[in-house]
Amino acid sequence: MSNIFLWLKATTALILVLCSFTGLTKDRHLYIYNWSSYIAPDTIINFEKQTGIKVVYDVFDSNEVLESKLMAGNTGFDLVVPSDSFLERQAKVGIFTPLDKSQLPNYQNLDENLLKMLAKHDPDNRYAIPYMWLTTGIGYNVDQVKKTLGDDAPVDSWDLVLNPDNLQKLSRCGVAFLDAPTEIFPTVLNYLGLDPNSQNPDDYKKATEHLSKLRPFVTYFHSSKFINDLANGDICVAIGWSGDIMQAIAAAKEANNNVNVKYYIPKEGAIAYFDVFAIPKDAENIDEAYAFLNYLMEPQVIADISNHVFYANAVTTAGPYLDDQIKNNSAIYPDAATMDKLFSLQIMSPKIEKLMTRSWTKVLTDR
């Protein structure tokens, strides 16, 4: 009997050794799909060292791209980063897994006021962890815009890029618009004095007509290319996200190339929203997803990300770790007067969604 026991023990030990050499033991993996240029260089590396979890990290540059993958199903991702209004619509059709907050001890670090704001799109904060919050505004090359439009260039207004006369002149030095109909249409509607969340098809007809007047003067529509182009002086103005423009500002300063870029939230108002982390319903590595979410809510971790990507985060205790140029920057953390002018996006009806998509295709293809 003792010989059999010894044989079994030896055999078990041998199997374990073989498994370690042949890779039969299960490695822990996490598949993340995030926006491009939206994390610190060492965030993933440090997480992997801390947890032993191997991260496979992929990027996208528009909510529309992410949504098409989520709606198709079987994405292969364990964590994705939609914007708040997109999350609301996607959650209603069962895309995401409700959060088990008992697995998130760092959840207590989140700003309660920001969670209440996010709850407008995610009731009871059931599905999403706020990652960064941001605005959509204007990035511009100070010297080129002044040279083109003079000292009185309306850099504090959407007139700078949505007035056809101004845009025609600026087209000489390069103009970029986001390739994001859900960003551009509300911005134009607001500029025209209409409801940015309008459900009226006639309003979108007016917005499309206005965009058609602007289209010949837009150099390109893209949701990330403008960062480097602004920093290098290859374009002089862009409708873009606050943090991306701030990245262009930082890149130009680092290059010391005499390109002076600024970001402005126009006086007429602008879009403000959250980008959030959520777990798709078909995610396979749930424990690993929770480990990463909890890691992101550590004050120094999220502050390091904000310091790199120039976006505001929702962790109240991150302040001491933020660079002064981040926490004292009104383009990143707007003052109360500016906050009052910001508006959030709402879910559009399927009819308006289809109309917006068709209209955007028309704008892009009709030069």
N, C-alpha and C positions, 0 to 999 in steps of 0.2 A: 504493500500500500504506500509505504514511504517512498519507494522508488518511482511509482506512478506520479505521486505528488511532486517529487523533485523534477521529473520529466516535464510535467505540465508547467511548472514554474519556469523552468529553463526555456521551454518553447514560447511561453508568453513573453518573456524578456527578449528573446530573439526576434519575435514579431514586432515588438515595439521599436527595437533598434533598426530593423529593416524599414519600418514605416518612416522613421526619421530620415533615413537615407534616400528613400525612394519617393518622398513627397506625398505619401498617402495620408499623413495627418492633415487635417483641414486648416488651411490658412484663412484668416479673417480678412474680408474685403469690404470696401464701401465704394459705391459708384455715385458720384456727384455730378450734377449738371447745373452749371452756374453761368452768369453773365461773364463776358470777356472782360479782362482787366479789372476784376472785382474781388481780389483777395490779396493779402500780403505775400511776398515771395516765400516766407518761411512758415506760413500757417499750416500747410499740409505736411511739410517735413517734420515740424515739431509735434504735430498730432500723431503721426506715424511712430515717431520715436517714443512718445509717451504711452501709446496704447498697443503698439505692435500690429495695428490694423493697416493694411495696404489700401491706399486710396487711388481709385481710377477717376481722374478729373477731366471733364469735358466742358466745353463752353458754347454759348449761343449769343446772338446779339439783338434779339427782338422777342417780345412776348408771343408774337405770332408763330415764330419758329418753335418755341417751347410748346405752345398749345397744340400745334399740329401733331407733335410727337405724343403728347399726353392723351389726346383724343384717339389716336390710332391704337394706343395700348401697347403692352409689352415693351416698355421703354428700356428696361434693363437698369434704370436708375433707382437709387435708394433715397436720394434727396434731390429736390429741384427747387428753383428760386423764381417763382412767378411774382408779378406785381399784384398789389392787393385786389384791385378790381377784377383781374383775370382769375385770381384764386377764388374769389366769390363765385364766379360763374362755373368754374371747374369743380368746385366742391359740391355744387348743387346737382351735378350729374354723377357724383360718386367717384371722383378721380382720386381723392386722398383718404388716408387713414387718420382717424381722430388721434390726437396726441394723448399719450399716457404721461401726465405731468409728474406722476410719482417717480418716473425715471429721469426727471430733470431737476435735480436739487438746486441748480443755478438759476432756475426760472424766477426765483425771488429777486434776482438782480435787475429784472426788466422794469422800465419806467411805467408805472401804472397809468399815467395820463396818455402815454403813447399806445398802451394796450387798449385803452378805451377807444381811442381814435381808430385803431385797427379793427376793433370789434364791429365797426359799422359795416365792414366787409366780411368779417369772420366772427359771427356772433359767439360770445362766450370764449373767444380765442380758442376755438375747438381744434383747428387744423394747423395753424401757422405760428411760427416763431419769427418776430420781426428781426430782420438782418440790418438793413440800412434804410434810411429815408432820405428823400431827395426832391428836387424841383426840376422843372424843365424851363430853360431860359435861353439867353443869348450869350454865346462866346464870340469875342471879336478882337481883332488885331487893332489896337488903339491907333497906331501910326497910319496904317493903311486906310482905315475907315475915315480918319481925319483928313488924310490926303485926298480921298475920293469924294467925301461929302462935306468937308469943311469943318470949322470949329463948332458949328451948330448941329452936328449929326445927332439924331435922336437916339442915343445909345441907351437911354432909360426906358425906351418904348418899343412895342412890337412894330411900330412904324418903320424901324430900322430895316426889318427883313420882310414885313408883310405889306408894305407900301410898294407897289410895282415900280414907281419912279425911282425910289431909293435902291431897290433890288437890281434894277437894270444897270445902274451905275456901279454897284458893288460886284456885279458879275464879272467885271474886268479883273478883279483881284481874287475871285473865287468864293462861291457860296455853297454850303452844305446844309441839307435838311435831313432830319432823321427819316429813315425808311420805316415809318411806324404810323399807319393811319390812325390808330387809336390815340396817338399823341398829337398829330398835326391837325386833325379835324377839330377836336375840342379847342385847340389853341386858336385856330382861325375863327371858329364860331364865337369864341369869347371876344376876339378882336373886332368882329363885326357887330358886337353888341347883342349877340344871341346867346341862348343858354348853351354852355359848353357840353352839357349832357342832354341836349335836345333829342326828343323822340319824334320830331316832326321832319318828314322827308323833304319838305320844301326848304328847310334850313340847310340841309346837306347839299341841296342843289345850289344854293347861294354860295356855300363854302367851296364847292367844286368849281364853280365859275370863277371864284376869286383865285383859287389855286392854279387854275388854268392860265390866268394872267401872269402868275408868278413863275410858272414852270419853265418858260424859255430862258430864264435868268438863273436857274438853279444848276450849279455845276454837276452835282450828284446827290443822290439820296442814299445814305448809308448810316448805320447806327454805331459805328466805332471808328471808321477810317478818319473821321474829322479830328480825332485827338492828336495824332501825329502831324496831320496837315496844318492844323492851327499852330502847333508848337514849332513847326519848321517854316512857317510863313507861306505855305503853299496855297492856303485859302485865307480870306480875311474875316469871314463871319460864318457862324454855324448856329442852327437851332439844336441844342443838345442838353444832356443831363448835367446837373451842377457838378458832380464829382468828376465826370469825364473832362469837363472844361477846366476844372481845377488841376487835373492831371496834366493837361496841355500847358497850363501856366507853369507848373513845376518843372516840366520837361524843358520848356524854353529857357527857364532860369538856369537849370543845370547845364544846358548846352552853351549858355552864355552867348547866344546867337543874335542878341539885340532884337528879338521878337517880343513885343510887349502885349500879352494877351490878358483880357479881363472877362469876368462873367457878371451878367446883370439879370436880376429878376425884374421883368418889365412892370412898369407902374400900373398897367391895366389888369395885372393879375397873371397867375401862371399855375400849372398843374403841380400838385405836391402829392406824393404817395410813398408807400412802403414797398420795398422788395422783401420777400419773406421766404423762409425755408419751410418746406412741407414734405411729407412722406407719401409718395404715390402708393395706391392701394396694392399694386403688384410688386412692391419692393420686397426683396428677399433677405436683406441684411438689416433687420430692424434694430437689433441691439447695437450694432455698429453705428446706425443712424442716430440713435439717442446719445451715444457716446460723443459723436461729433457736435450735435446740437448743444449738449451740456458744455462741451469745450468752448464753443463759440460765445457762450454767455459768461465766460470768465473775463473780468474787467480788463486785464492786461492784453489778453488775446484779441478781443474785439477792438480795443483802442489801437493796437498795432495795425489792425486792418484799416481802421478809419484814417490813421496817420499816413497810410500808403495810398488808399484809393480816394481820399478826400470826400468821403460821405459821412453823414451823421449816423451814429448808432443809437440803439435804444436801451443800453445798459447804464443805469444811473451811476454806478460806482466806477465807470470808466474814466471819468473826468481827470483824475490825477495823472493818468497815463497818456492823455492826449497832448500832442504838440500844441504850443500856443497858437501857431498859425492855423490850426484846425478849430479849436474851441473858441477862439476869439474872432473867427471869420464869419461875417454876417451872410455870406453867400452859402455857407455850409449850415450854420445855425442862425437862421434869420431872426431879426428883431420882431417885436410884437406887431408893429405897424405893417411890416411886410407879410407876416403870417396871416393877418386879417384879409389880405388880398388873394391868398392862395385858395385853390379849390381842388377837390378830389374828383376822381372819375367814378361813374356809376355804371352798372351793367346795362348794356343796350339790348333792346329787343332783337330777336333773330332777324326780323325784317330790316332793322336799321343796320345790323351787322353786315348783312348781305349787300345792302345799299352802299355802305362805307367801303367794302371790299371792291365792289364794281367801280365805284367812283375813284378809288385810289389807283386802280389799274388804268383807268382813263387818264388820270393826271400824269402817271408815269410814262405812258406810251404816246401821249399827244404833246409833241413839242411845238 
